[in-house]
Structure formats: C-alpha cells, structure tokens
C-alpha cells in the first residue's frame, strides 16, 4: 500500500465531490460515486485516503456459526488490525442495508490504527458510539443485526464492488457531505492539481452570475469570460 503524497492531500482538501466527479468524467470515468451511502455524521473536512478493501460474501451457517470468531485468518479482522495510517477501509456488503457490516468495537480499533475513514454499502450498528469516536463513516444507515447474520469476509485487498462502483486497492477514496468518490491512483496527482484551478475558476463564475450575467457564455465560460477570469485572477494574486 502506498501513502498519499501530502501535497496532493492538501490540494484535495480544497475541492469537493462534485468537482472531482466532473474531472473524472472528462477522462471518460462515469461511474465514480458510490451509490446509497451517506455520512453517519457531519464533518468539517473531507475524508481522503487510499483504499484497503474487504469483500463480504453471503454467510454460511456451517462455516460462520452464530458467534464471533477470533480466528486470525478472518479477513475482516486482518484488515482492521493491519490498515496503514491514513487509509480508508472499504467493505463490499452487497448493498445489504439491513445488516451491519461493522460495529463500534472494531471501529475503535480503526481509530487506534489511524485510519482515515470507513465506507461500506451496508448498515452500521452502534451508530451513536461510532459518531462519538469521530471516525468518518459512510454507510447505508443504522442496522442492529451483526455482520455474521449475513456476511463472511472472503478476502482483503482485492478488487471489490461498493455501491455499484469498482474499487481497487490503493484507489483514492474521497468523501464529503455529498458523496464518496473513487479516484484511480494513476489520475490523482493531475486531478488534484486541476481541482484547485477549477475551484478558483468556479469562485469567479459564481461572482459573474451573482452580478446578474446570464449563464450563457459564463457556465461553461466562453473566451470572453475566460479573459475576464484571467484578469480577475491576476488582480487577486497581486492583492494577496
């Protein structure tokens, strides 16, 4: 697993899921927003980090039983106990909202390990407790039944599906109040750079619209608008 460059992380902090999805769309990537998940609690900054993946398959009674196992080969526990600092744990829960993919006890271990967050297309139990932990968590909602009711962790750090999106280990996961976006690692440096420029341009375009201008020629900007933007940007740099 590869850490995210601090300068890239800092740039991503300045953007949002809508801008990132647009920049990915420009590269032909249309299916990048994890469907059905929402943040468990409001957050003042985005969740950003490389993905550590775990796949759940349907539980089978003769293998999974009715009580928790401390078997060290358990792929869920292995992922939780080895996740690197700053990484995001992503579960493939097959979009089962009615069963918890994780609870507060294991979430505590993620906090201790320094995980950047948690994403799962399933339910979460002990939601009040997890909220107090401050671990950024994106899920399909509260669910009391434990994961062993329906899930068996079959493998970790393999390609998975989460909310209808393909996620590969080390993809960059970005979550804000609106969505969770999956950024293929090979695009993240250039997208982070473009995102900063895009946010600056959109700040100017908002001012243009608020001044009474029509969206035609402003959004998207035509050549005249781009020239006004460049003049505004230069003036702003001199002021700063």
C-alpha positions as CSV (number, residue, x, y, z in Angstrom):
1,X,0.0,0.0,0.0
2,X,1.3,3.5,-0.9
3,X,0.7,6.6,1.2
4,X,-0.8,9.6,-0.4
5,X,1.6,12.4,-1.1
6,X,1.0,15.2,1.5
7,X,0.9,17.9,-1.2
8,X,-1.7,16.0,-3.2
9,X,-3.7,15.5,0.0
10,X,-3.6,19.2,0.7
11,X,-4.9,20.1,-2.7
12,X,-7.8,17.6,-2.4
13,X,-8.8,19.2,0.9
14,X,-9.6,22.3,-1.2
15,X,-12.1,20.6,-3.5
16,X,-15.4,18.7,-3.3
17,X,-17.0,15.5,-4.7
18,X,-18.9,17.4,-7.4
19,X,-15.7,18.9,-8.9
20,X,-13.9,15.6,-8.7
21,X,-16.7,13.7,-10.4
22,X,-16.6,16.3,-13.2
23,X,-12.8,16.0,-13.7
24,X,-13.1,12.2,-13.8
25,X,-15.9,12.4,-16.3
26,X,-13.6,14.5,-18.5
27,X,-11.3,11.4,-18.5
28,X,-14.2,9.1,-19.5
29,X,-14.9,7.8,-16.0
30,X,-18.6,8.0,-15.4
31,X,-19.2,5.5,-12.6
32,X,-17.2,7.0,-9.7
33,X,-19.7,7.9,-7.0
34,X,-20.6,5.2,-4.5
35,X,-24.3,4.8,-4.5
36,X,-26.6,4.6,-1.5
37,X,-24.1,5.7,1.2
38,X,-24.3,8.8,3.4
39,X,-22.0,10.2,6.1
40,X,-23.0,8.9,9.5
41,X,-22.2,12.4,11.0
42,X,-21.4,15.8,9.6
43,X,-17.8,16.6,9.1
44,X,-15.8,19.8,8.7
45,X,-13.3,18.4,6.2
46,X,-13.3,15.6,3.5
47,X,-12.3,12.1,4.2
48,X,-9.3,11.3,1.9
49,X,-7.1,8.2,1.7
50,X,-6.0,5.1,-0.2
51,X,-8.4,2.2,-0.2
52,X,-8.0,-1.0,1.8
53,X,-10.7,-3.4,0.5
54,X,-12.6,-6.2,2.1
55,X,-15.2,-8.4,0.3
56,X,-18.1,-9.9,2.1
57,X,-19.9,-12.9,0.6
58,X,-23.1,-14.5,2.0
59,X,-22.5,-16.2,5.3
60,X,-22.9,-19.9,5.6
61,X,-24.0,-21.5,8.8
62,X,-21.6,-24.4,8.9
63,X,-18.7,-22.0,8.5
64,X,-19.7,-18.8,10.2
65,X,-21.8,-20.2,13.0
66,X,-23.7,-17.9,15.4
67,X,-20.9,-16.4,17.5
68,X,-17.9,-14.2,16.7
69,X,-14.6,-16.0,16.0
70,X,-11.1,-14.9,17.0
71,X,-9.6,-16.8,14.1
72,X,-6.6,-14.8,12.9
73,X,-7.3,-15.8,9.3
74,X,-10.6,-13.7,9.5
75,X,-10.1,-11.3,6.6
76,X,-12.2,-8.6,8.3
77,X,-10.2,-8.7,11.4
78,X,-6.9,-8.9,9.5
79,X,-7.8,-5.7,7.5
80,X,-8.8,-3.8,10.7
81,X,-5.6,-4.9,12.5
82,X,-3.2,-4.0,9.7
83,X,-4.7,-1.0,8.0
84,X,-2.0,1.6,7.5
85,X,-2.3,5.1,8.9
86,X,-4.3,7.5,6.7
87,X,-6.0,4.7,4.7
88,X,-9.8,4.2,4.2
89,X,-11.3,0.8,4.8
90,X,-13.9,-0.1,2.2
91,X,-16.3,-3.1,2.6
92,X,-18.3,-4.8,-0.2
93,X,-21.5,-5.5,1.7
94,X,-23.6,-6.3,-1.5
95,X,-25.8,-3.3,-0.6
96,X,-27.5,-5.1,2.3
97,X,-28.6,-2.1,4.3
98,X,-30.5,-4.2,6.9
99,X,-27.3,-5.9,8.3
100,X,-24.4,-4.2,10.0
101,X,-21.0,-4.5,8.3
102,X,-19.2,-3.3,11.3
103,X,-19.8,-2.0,14.9
104,X,-18.3,0.3,17.4
105,X,-15.8,-2.2,18.9
106,X,-14.0,-2.7,15.6
107,X,-14.4,0.9,14.7
108,X,-12.4,1.7,17.8
109,X,-9.5,-0.4,16.5
110,X,-9.6,1.6,13.3
111,X,-9.3,4.8,15.2
112,X,-6.3,3.4,17.1
113,X,-4.7,2.4,13.9
114,X,-5.1,5.9,12.5
115,X,-7.5,5.0,9.7
116,X,-8.8,8.0,7.6
117,X,-12.3,6.6,7.4
118,X,-14.7,3.8,6.6
119,X,-17.0,3.2,3.6
120,X,-19.5,0.3,3.2
121,X,-22.6,-0.3,1.1
122,X,-24.4,-1.8,4.1
123,X,-25.6,-0.9,7.5
124,X,-23.6,0.0,10.7
125,X,-24.5,-0.8,14.3
126,X,-23.7,1.2,17.4
127,X,-24.1,4.4,15.4
128,X,-24.2,6.8,18.3
129,X,-21.0,5.3,19.7
130,X,-19.2,5.4,16.3
131,X,-20.3,9.0,15.8
132,X,-18.7,9.9,19.1
133,X,-15.4,8.2,18.0
134,X,-15.1,10.8,15.2
135,X,-14.2,8.2,12.6
136,X,-15.6,9.4,9.2
137,X,-18.1,6.7,8.3
138,X,-20.2,6.4,5.1
139,X,-22.8,3.7,5.1
140,X,-26.4,3.0,4.1
141,X,-27.8,3.7,7.6
142,X,-28.2,2.1,11.0
143,X,-28.6,-1.7,11.3
144,X,-28.7,-3.7,14.5
145,X,-28.1,-7.2,13.2
146,X,-24.4,-8.2,13.4
147,X,-22.4,-8.9,10.3
148,X,-22.2,-12.6,10.8
149,X,-26.0,-12.8,10.2
150,X,-25.4,-12.3,6.5
151,X,-21.7,-11.7,5.8
152,X,-18.5,-13.8,5.5
153,X,-15.3,-11.9,4.9
154,X,-13.8,-13.8,2.0
155,X,-10.7,-11.7,1.1
156,X,-9.0,-8.4,1.5
157,X,-7.1,-6.1,-0.8
158,X,-8.7,-7.5,-3.9
159,X,-10.9,-5.5,-6.4
160,X,-14.4,-5.2,-5.0
161,X,-17.8,-3.5,-5.7
162,X,-19.1,-1.0,-3.3
163,X,-22.3,0.9,-4.1
164,X,-22.1,-0.2,-7.7
165,X,-18.6,1.1,-8.2
166,X,-15.4,-0.9,-8.8
167,X,-12.8,-0.2,-6.2
168,X,-9.3,-1.4,-6.4
169,X,-6.8,-1.5,-3.5
170,X,-4.9,1.8,-3.4
171,X,-7.6,3.8,-5.3
172,X,-8.0,7.1,-3.6
173,X,-11.3,7.5,-1.7
174,X,-12.7,11.0,-1.2
175,X,-15.8,11.6,0.9
176,X,-17.6,14.8,1.8
177,X,-21.2,15.7,2.8
178,X,-22.5,15.0,-0.6
179,X,-20.8,11.8,-1.9
180,X,-18.0,9.3,-1.8
181,X,-15.8,9.5,-5.0
182,X,-13.4,6.8,-6.1
183,X,-10.3,8.2,-7.9
184,X,-8.0,5.7,-9.7
185,X,-4.5,6.2,-8.3
186,X,-3.0,6.9,-11.7
187,X,-5.1,10.1,-12.0
188,X,-4.9,11.5,-8.6
189,X,-1.9,13.8,-9.0
190,X,-3.2,15.6,-12.1
191,X,-6.8,15.7,-10.8
192,X,-5.7,17.3,-7.5
193,X,-3.9,20.0,-9.5
194,X,-6.8,20.6,-11.8
195,X,-9.3,20.6,-8.9
196,X,-7.5,23.6,-7.3
197,X,-7.6,25.5,-10.5
198,X,-11.3,24.5,-11.1
199,X,-12.3,25.7,-7.6
200,X,-10.7,29.1,-8.3
201,X,-12.4,29.5,-11.6
202,X,-15.8,28.5,-10.2
203,X,-15.4,31.1,-7.5
204,X,-15.1,33.7,-10.2
205,X,-18.0,32.3,-12.2
206,X,-20.3,32.5,-9.2
207,X,-19.4,36.1,-8.9
208,X,-20.3,36.6,-12.5
209,X,-23.7,35.0,-12.1
210,X,-24.4,36.9,-8.9
211,X,-23.6,40.1,-10.7
212,X,-26.6,39.5,-13.0
213,X,-24.9,37.9,-16.0
214,X,-26.7,35.1,-17.9
215,X,-25.3,31.6,-17.6
216,X,-24.9,31.6,-21.3
217,X,-21.3,32.2,-22.0
218,X,-20.4,32.1,-18.3
219,X,-21.2,28.5,-17.5
220,X,-19.4,27.0,-19.2
221,X,-17.2,30.0,-19.8
222,X,-16.6,31.3,-23.3
223,X,-13.4,33.1,-24.4
224,X,-14.6,36.5,-23.2
225,X,-15.4,35.1,-19.8
226,X,-12.1,33.3,-19.6
227,X,-10.3,36.6,-20.3
228,X,-12.2,38.3,-17.5
229,X,-11.3,35.4,-15.2
230,X,-7.6,35.7,-16.0
231,X,-7.7,39.4,-15.3
232,X,-9.5,38.8,-12.0
233,X,-7.1,36.1,-11.1
234,X,-4.1,38.3,-11.8
235,X,-5.5,41.1,-9.7
236,X,-6.2,38.7,-6.9
237,X,-2.7,37.4,-6.9
238,X,-1.3,40.9,-6.8
239,X,-3.6,41.7,-3.8
240,X,-2.5,38.6,-1.9
